[in-house]
């Protein structure tokens, strides 16, 4: 297994060097052709996706992530076309200077080289990663989960057919076997792979961080809070909480915990009113429970436990925490946040500014749903993940975030004397 994969890794590395010879026009033509193929091959891709869906319990929170539809494939194709319209992130002069001895220094953006992506039941990632990596001059090695293996293999086969038509080395994108041995091999592919990006649960990210011998950018796990401040607008708060919680529960930017100032507890039933329609189960602390009792369906209202907070539900479930002060809200977020997306609902500009300054997260919102933490929504095209760390990239990772740089030094025979 490992020997065979080393051969694959070596082939991808060779292909990554060939990418440097492609100009942006060809890359854009390939991306548009892949978008066309995604639409043309919709029946094939959906048929393979159904095989994966048949093996998963419909009540599993990952089911919605796994599911592809004609509409979702149209959206994926549109995102791929959108990436083609974006300017190339390569060859940008980030900094330049001329030293006193006449030596010219230029800092230029370049690809990482080979990027390994480990992800779970999200077949859309196969398209997103390919389009972003191609546009940024990176080859990619994909390691999907067994839950989505049929879907991923169908998608990569469609992409490979397009690459063959353009006489492009198909090894610029490879899908590894879905077994654990392949994961171990990828995490240890020193000398072949330049960067690993895990996308998925906190347990997956933790495993990759603990076992990788290659640099890792952590993405994925989102324990997101919305704090309804004592100066919050009820109508805005209700709309934001409903949208952040129910738009799509299985994604990392979905709301997990609403925090409410105790002075606004009488407004809690209205803030949660729309959640009834989606049968959202609320885990409320003692004060919040009292405020909601009789005003929210009894079968959907439960007492919060310690584990209700700091949990990424990925389901129609939400915790509610009551705080005595703004400082208490900040403390609760600091203790339970995964540093993904945090929101305050307030009409007090000074408090909003303080929240923005103090809260340590990749994306900090004022009076806006956390559902917007998304590469496409940020105008980045698609995204390769949401980085929750601070090294190199943070937040939605688009084209610029998957490039590095190098220094180019030009001279006329200068030599160093000291």
Secondary structure by P-SEA (a helix, b strand, c coil): caaaaaaaaaaaaaaaaaaaaccaaaaaaaaaaaaaaaaaaaaaaaaaaaaaaaaccccccccccccccaaaaaaaaaaaaaaaacccccccccbbbbccccbbbbbbbbbccbbbbbbcccaaaaaaaaaaaaaabbbbbbbbccccaaaaaaaaaaaaaaaaaacccccccccccccaaaaaaaaacccccccccccccaaaaaaaaaccccbbbbccccbbbbbbcccccaaaaaaaaaaaccccccccccccbbbbccccccccccccccccccbbbbbccaaaaaaaccccccccbbbbccccccccccccbbbbbbbccaaaaaaaaaacccccbbbbbcccaaaaaaaaacccccccccccccccccccccccccccbbbccccccccccccccccbbbbbbbbccccccc
